[in-house]
Amino acid sequence: MKKIIISLFILLSPFTIHLPPCFGLPAEDVQLVTDAQYFGVAKRMIQEAKASVRVMMFEMGYYEKFPNTPSNLLIKELIEAKKRGVNVQVILEVKEGRDRTTERNRDAGRILSGGGVEVTYDPLFKTMHAKWVLVDGELSLIGSTNWTYYALTNNNEVSVLIRSKELAKALVDYFNQVKAAGTKSQKKE
């Protein structure tokens, strides 16, 4: 009996840990995007952007020797969107040292910056593992897909395309928070 009373006291105590409530955001539409479908969806989103494109990507590869790979084409679409007046901002993962992801992201960041796209690298003390694209404050593509050759052509990947202004606002707030802690890319790194 004593154990039950102690357990109840602990559970009902004002000192117990309370987790923040999970909440849902309204969405007008949600679509499943799998595997190589991602490339076409992401490309169309960027091409149809009218005001803004924000991208947070763990790994973005640009392949000099293979100019027509899907990731190169998406990077080119971001630059084209910038040229037509769309506000394009990208956050990429980097670490100290010379690992594959950091090298790829710095190369992609250099190319994007050279095309006028605003690129920020996340803080070195934190791994940014997010993979999403947000267009015009309404359309979000969120999932497991990196912008690398295998992720866009061969891997089993799952993403969702969500039309929701409320979700987009939350993503923009998160984007701005990460961006504020990061460092801007230089055109020549």
MOSUL-V108877 format. One record per residue. N is the residue number from 1. SS is DSSP state (helix for helix, strand for strand, loop for the rest). D_CENTER is the distance of its C-alpha to the mean C-alpha in Angstrom with 2 decimals. Layout:
# MOSUL-V108877
n-><N | N>
ss-><SS | SS>
d_center-><D_CENTER | D_CENTER>
This chain:
# MOSUL-V108877
n-><1 | 2 | 3 | 4 | 5 | 6 | 7 | 8 | 9 | 10 | 11 | 12 | 13 | 14 | 15 | 16 | 17 | 18 | 19 | 20 | 21 | 22 | 23 | 24 | 25 | 26 | 27 | 28 | 29 | 30 | 31 | 32 | 33 | 34 | 35 | 36 | 37 | 38 | 39 | 40 | 41 | 42 | 43 | 44 | 45 | 46 | 47 | 48 | 49 | 50 | 51 | 52 | 53 | 54 | 55 | 56 | 57 | 58 | 59 | 60 | 61 | 62 | 63 | 64 | 65 | 66 | 67 | 68 | 69 | 70 | 71 | 72 | 73 | 74 | 75 | 76 | 77 | 78 | 79 | 80 | 81 | 82 | 83 | 84 | 85 | 86 | 87 | 88 | 89 | 90 | 91 | 92 | 93 | 94 | 95 | 96 | 97 | 98 | 99 | 100 | 101 | 102 | 103 | 104 | 105 | 106 | 107 | 108 | 109 | 110 | 111 | 112 | 113 | 114 | 115 | 116 | 117 | 118 | 119 | 120 | 121 | 122 | 123 | 124 | 125 | 126 | 127 | 128 | 129 | 130 | 131 | 132 | 133 | 134 | 135 | 136 | 137 | 138 | 139 | 140 | 141 | 142 | 143 | 144 | 145 | 146 | 147 | 148 | 149 | 150 | 151 | 152 | 153 | 154 | 155 | 156 | 157 | 158 | 159 | 160 | 161 | 162 | 163 | 164 | 165 | 166 | 167 | 168 | 169 | 170 | 171 | 172 | 173 | 174 | 175 | 176 | 177 | 178 | 179 | 180 | 181 | 182 | 183 | 184 | 185 | 186 | 187 | 188 | 189>
ss-><loop | helix | helix | helix | helix | helix | helix | helix | helix | helix | helix | helix | loop | loop | loop | loop | loop | loop | loop | loop | loop | loop | loop | loop | loop | loop | loop | loop | strand | strand | strand | strand | strand | strand | loop | loop | helix | helix | helix | helix | helix | helix | helix | helix | helix | helix | helix | helix | loop | loop | loop | strand | strand | strand | strand | strand | strand | loop | loop | strand | loop | loop | loop | loop | loop | loop | loop | loop | loop | helix | helix | helix | helix | helix | helix | helix | helix | helix | helix | helix | helix | helix | helix | loop | loop | loop | strand | strand | strand | strand | strand | strand | loop | loop | loop | loop | loop | loop | loop | helix | helix | helix | helix | helix | helix | helix | helix | helix | helix | helix | helix | helix | helix | helix | loop | loop | loop | strand | strand | strand | strand | loop | loop | loop | loop | loop | loop | loop | loop | loop | strand | strand | strand | strand | strand | loop | loop | loop | strand | strand | strand | strand | strand | loop | loop | loop | strand | loop | helix | helix | helix | helix | helix | loop | loop | loop | loop | strand | strand | strand | strand | strand | strand | loop | helix | helix | helix | helix | helix | helix | helix | helix | helix | helix | helix | helix | helix | helix | helix | helix | helix | loop | strand | strand | loop | loop | loop | loop | loop>
d_center-><52.42 | 51.53 | 48.24 | 47.30 | 48.06 | 46.06 | 43.08 | 43.32 | 43.64 | 40.47 | 38.51 | 39.87 | 39.82 | 37.93 | 36.59 | 34.57 | 30.81 | 29.14 | 25.54 | 23.73 | 23.94 | 21.11 | 20.75 | 19.71 | 18.46 | 20.27 | 18.88 | 20.91 | 19.61 | 17.56 | 17.58 | 17.00 | 15.42 | 16.59 | 16.93 | 17.59 | 17.29 | 13.56 | 14.54 | 16.92 | 14.84 | 11.91 | 14.77 | 16.75 | 14.12 | 13.76 | 17.56 | 18.39 | 16.38 | 19.09 | 17.81 | 14.15 | 10.84 | 7.74 | 4.75 | 2.51 | 4.21 | 7.08 | 9.54 | 10.40 | 14.12 | 16.65 | 20.04 | 22.93 | 25.53 | 23.82 | 22.82 | 22.23 | 19.74 | 16.86 | 14.19 | 16.71 | 17.22 | 13.63 | 13.74 | 17.14 | 16.06 | 13.75 | 16.91 | 19.14 | 17.31 | 17.80 | 21.42 | 22.11 | 21.20 | 17.66 | 15.82 | 12.85 | 10.64 | 8.11 | 7.28 | 8.12 | 9.88 | 13.66 | 16.74 | 20.38 | 22.27 | 21.68 | 19.68 | 18.28 | 14.56 | 15.50 | 17.87 | 15.62 | 12.91 | 15.85 | 17.37 | 14.45 | 14.07 | 17.82 | 17.92 | 15.36 | 17.23 | 20.45 | 19.51 | 18.99 | 15.21 | 14.31 | 12.41 | 12.01 | 12.01 | 11.42 | 14.88 | 16.85 | 18.00 | 14.75 | 12.39 | 8.67 | 7.91 | 4.64 | 3.50 | 3.19 | 5.58 | 8.17 | 11.66 | 14.78 | 14.05 | 14.70 | 12.89 | 9.61 | 8.60 | 7.25 | 8.63 | 9.73 | 9.49 | 8.82 | 10.13 | 13.51 | 16.90 | 17.56 | 14.32 | 14.88 | 18.65 | 20.09 | 18.01 | 18.18 | 14.69 | 14.02 | 11.58 | 12.65 | 12.91 | 13.84 | 15.94 | 16.23 | 16.74 | 16.88 | 13.51 | 12.09 | 14.14 | 12.95 | 9.23 | 10.70 | 12.85 | 10.34 | 8.45 | 12.08 | 13.10 | 10.86 | 11.72 | 15.32 | 15.59 | 14.25 | 16.27 | 16.29 | 16.62 | 20.15 | 21.17 | 23.42 | 22.16>
